[in-house]
Amino acid sequence: MISIIIPVYKAEQTLSKCINSVLVQTYTDFELILVDDGSPDNSGVICDQWAIQDERIRVIHQENRGVSHARNQGMKTALGDYICFVDSDDWIKPDYLKRMYDSLLDDRKSGLIVHGFECFTSEGIVLPGRKLDNKLLLSKDFGEAFREDHICRLGYSCSKLYKRDLIFQYNIFFDEQIYCCEDLMFMYAYLLHCDYLLYGDSQEYVYIKYSNSMSIVVNSFESEYKCFTLYKKYVELYMEKYSLSADSMKSTYDSMMVIFRRALKTNYLRLGIIGRSERLMNLKTLMKDNFEIIERYYNPVYRLDKIGNWLLMHKWLKIFDLYMFFFVYNKSEADIFKFGFFDKNVIFCLTMSTM
């Protein structure tokens, strides 16, 4: 009934614990698809060893293409009626599948089940997780998910159960050209077509947060900007479909502006790769079609960003570029955090959405 997809890359230290936590589930009608994404360590060998021990395990070996491609490949080979995702450095409690499966309504309907999770550091220190209240929304009421439930904060891939037929009916897959909030974009695409949304109060997924996840991941402007424009497209679609006002979607716009801030700043974390003419061209691209949204919803907290925003609103892009270049040039990652160029809360938020 359920296909569990685990992308695997450089996971030899955590993979066996993750796989074992799946195999001891109280709900046993599942298949486990391990997608070895060209891992250079022993992860692929570990996958094969576990597959020999349990016939419910299938292994896909592929060249390294990234987590989104790995999840997509897993979905394309999945045989279950439902699909869920687990990450190879996390683990699940014995009732994880049972609690989500028991939340399903009529099998003839296509829903999205969303539960919470617990969070720990790799040393076992408890961190804030996610606890939801039991709640059912039918498709006609999905606007409430944006107005009241702040669904933009539930953009993690774990603790969700998707219906496979709906995914293939509407060709819903992870966008392999974006590397930030791809989980949230996938959920937004799925919600456009499903019949109901059900929140559950269980926390059977255990997310392990590693210290190196606080490091800045630098993607290309093209990737970050595509994520921003895709996010904007879904916001507009949901606003029109459910007659939502911008004021009622404040948390969604705040979430979208986190992506804008990444697109705005990624050029300046790649100073050794791109030159000034390309930076200015990217700035013009970013501001051209988004000025009104940026003017209304980009409300920076740090002094550095407030000065930069003032320059942007006056369309002084060349001065903004010099200002940012002067700040970032020869700065360490610690200094970038210290002065709020990328604050750690934002990095943690983005990590949660792409874990």
N, C-alpha and C positions, 0 to 999 in steps of 0.2 A: 504493500500500500504506500510506503514512504521511501523515497530515494534521498539518502543523506550524501551530500557532496562536500568533500574536504579537499581544498587546494593545498598542495604540499610543496614547500620550497624552503630549503635550509632548516628543516624541522627535526633533525635526528635526535635532539635532546628531549623533545616534548611529544613526538608523534605517537609513540607506543602508549603513553598514558591517555592521549586523546582517543586513539582507536579502541583501546580496552574499555573506556567509558561508554563507547557506542555499543560494543558487543554485549555488555551486561544490562542493556535496557530491559525494563519490564515489558515494554511493548516490543514484540519480536518480529513483526511482519514488515521487514525493511530490507533494503539493499544498501550497501555502503560503497560509494564510488570515490576512490582515492585518485586524485589527478596530480601525478608527479610532474611539476612544471619545470622540467630540466634542472632539478636540484643538483648542485655540484657535490653535495656531501652524500652520506649513506641513506638519505631519506627514501630514495627509490628502491633500494634493497630491502629496507624495513617494510615498505608497502608490500613487496612481493612475498616476504616471509609471512606476513599476517594473512595474505590472500590464500596461502597454502593451508592455513589453519582453519579458515572459516569460509564456506562456500558462498556466503552472502556478500563477500568482498570482491569487488572488481577494481582493477588497477589500470589507469591510463598513463602511459609515459609519453611526454611530448617535449619539444624544445621549449626553452623559456620564453613565454609570451605574456606573462603577467597574470595576476589573480583573476581579472575579469575574463580573460580568455579561458583560463582553467575552469572557472565556474560555468562558462558557456558550454565548454566541451562536456562537462559533467551533465548538464541539463540535456544536451542533445543525445546522450546515450542512456538517460534515465528511463527506467521501466515503470516506476511507481506512479500511482495516481496523484501523489503529493510530493513536493520537493522542499527540503530544508537544507541550510548551510551550517557547517561547523568549521571553525578555523583550527589549524593543526597545532597551534600553541595554546589552545583552550581545552576544556573538557566539559562534559555534561553529566548531570546527576541521573540516577537510574530511571526516574520517571519523566525525563525530558520529553521523549516522544509521546508517551501516554497522555501527559497533560495537554499537549498541543492537539493530539488526535481527538481526545475527548471533547475539545472545544469546538470541533467542527459541527456545523448544522447539516441540513439536508445535503446528501452527496450530489444531488442534481444541481445544486447551486455552487457558484465559484466564489469563495471568500478568501480573506486574508486573516490569518490568526497571528496576533502579536502578543508576545509575553515579555517579561522583564529578564533581568540577569543580575548575578552577583559579580563583584569586581574585586580583585586582589592584585597586589604586586607579586612579582616572582618570588619574593621573600615571605609571602603569606600575610602581609599587612592588608587589612580591610580598607577598601576604597569605596566611595559612593557608587552604587550600582543603579539599577532602574527597577522601580516597583510600580506596577500599574493597577488600577482598579478594574474589576470586572465590568465590561460594558459592551453592548452590541449596538452597532450602527448599520442600518440598511443603506443601500447606495443613494437613495434620495436624500439622506441626512449626512452625507459625507462632508458637507460644508462645516459641520460641527467639529470634525476632526481638525480642521484648520483654525476655526474661530476659538475653540475652547480647549481642545486636547493637545495643541501644539505638536502635531504629528511630525513636523519638521525635525523634532528632537529625537525621533525614533528611527533615524536613518541607518541603524546598524543592520548587518546581514543576518545575525544570529536571532534565535528565538522567534522565528517567523515560519509559517507554513503556507506555501503557495500551491495552487492547483496547477498541475502540469498541463492539462488540456488548454487552459486559458492562456498560458505562456506561449504555447505553440499556435493557438488560434490567432493571436494578435502579434506574434513575432516579437515577444518581449525578452530582450537579452541585455546583459550588461554592456555598456558602451566601452569598447576597448581602447578608445582614444582619450579617455579621461581617467585621472588617477586620484581624484578627490571627490568624495560624495557620490561615487558611482552606485553605492548601495541605496542611497536615498533616491537617486534618479530612477533606479530599477523599481523601487517601491511605488514612486509616483506614477510610472507608466502602467504598472499593474492595477493600481487603484482606479484608474480611468475606466476599467472594464469589469471589475468584480461586483458581485451582488451584495456583499456585506463585509464589514470590518468588525472583528471581535478582539477586544483586549482581554487578556487573562492575567490573574494576579500572581501566577507562579513565577519563581526565579530559579529555574532548574539549569540554566546555562551559567557556566563559570568562566568569566572573561579574565585572562591574566594580562596585566599591563606591565610591560618591560620598560626599564629606565631609558633605553635607547629610542623608544617610541616618541620621546620628547624632542628629538632632533628634527631640524627643519628638513623636509623633503622638498627639493626644488624641481619643479616640472617646467616644461616650456610654456611660454605665453599662450601659444595656440591651444594647448591642452586645458590650461586654466580658463581661458576665455570661452572655449567651447562649453566647459562645465557651467560657467556663468550664464551663457545664452540659453543653454538647455534648461537650466533652473528657471530662468525668466519665462521661457515658453510654457513650462508646466504651471507656473503661478498664474499666467494669463488664462490658460485653459481652465483651471479650477475656478478662477474668479468668474469666468463667463458661465461655466456649467452650473455653478451653485449660487450665482448672484451674490458673490462675496465682495464686500468693500475692502479697499486697501487698509483702512483703519482696523478692520476686524482680523487682518492677517499680519499684524505687526511682528509676531514671532517668526513668521515665514519670511518676511522681508529682512528681518535682522539676520536670519540664517543665510539668505541669499547674499547679503552684503559681506558676509564672511568670505564667500567665494569671490566677490568683487575685489576685496582687499588682497586676496591671494593673487588674482590676475594683475592687479595694479603693481604689486611689489615683486613679483617673480623676476622681472627684468633686472632688478637691482641686486638680486642674489645670484645673478649669472653674468656679472660684469666682465669676467674674463672670456665670455663666450660670445656676447653680442655687443655691438658698438652703439654709439649714440644715435645714429640715423635710424637704426632698427628700433631702438627704445622709443624714439619720438613717434615713429610710425605706429607702434603698438599702442602708445598713449592715445593717439588720434583715433585709432580703431575703437578703443575702449570708451572714449568720450563721445564719439560721433552719434551713436544711436542710443546712448544710455544717459545722457546728461540730466534729463528730468528725474529719472529714478535715482541717480547718484545725488542730485541736489536735495531730493526729499528724504532719502532713507540712509544715506551714508553719514553717520554721526559718530565720528572718531572720539575716542576717550583720551588718548595720549596727546601730549602737546606736539610731538613730532607730526602726528597725523593731522592734527587740527591746522597746523601751518600749511602742510601739504594740501589739505582739502581746500583751504582758502585760495591757494594758487590755482588749483584745478577749477574752482568755481569761477575764477576770473579768466580761465582759459589761458593761463600763462604756462604753457606746457614746457617750453624750453627752460624756464626758470625752475619749474618743478623738477625737471630732470637733473639739473645741476644741483639743486638742493638735496635730492635723494642720493645722487652720486657722491656728493661730499660727505654725507652721513655714513654711507655703507662702505666706501672704499677703505680697505685695510682693516675693517672691523672684524672682530671674532664673532662666532656664534653667540658666545656669552654676552658680548656687548649688544648684539642685536636684540636679544631677549631683554637685557637690562633697560634699554631705552624704548622698549615697547614696539619695535619694528614688527615683530611677531610675538604677541604675548602668549604665555604658556597655556592659558585657558583656551585660546583659539586653537592652538596645536592639539590640545587634548580633545576638544570638540571634533576636530577633523579626524583625529585618530579613531575616535569612537564611530565615526560614520564610515570608515574604510577599513575596519579591523578585520 
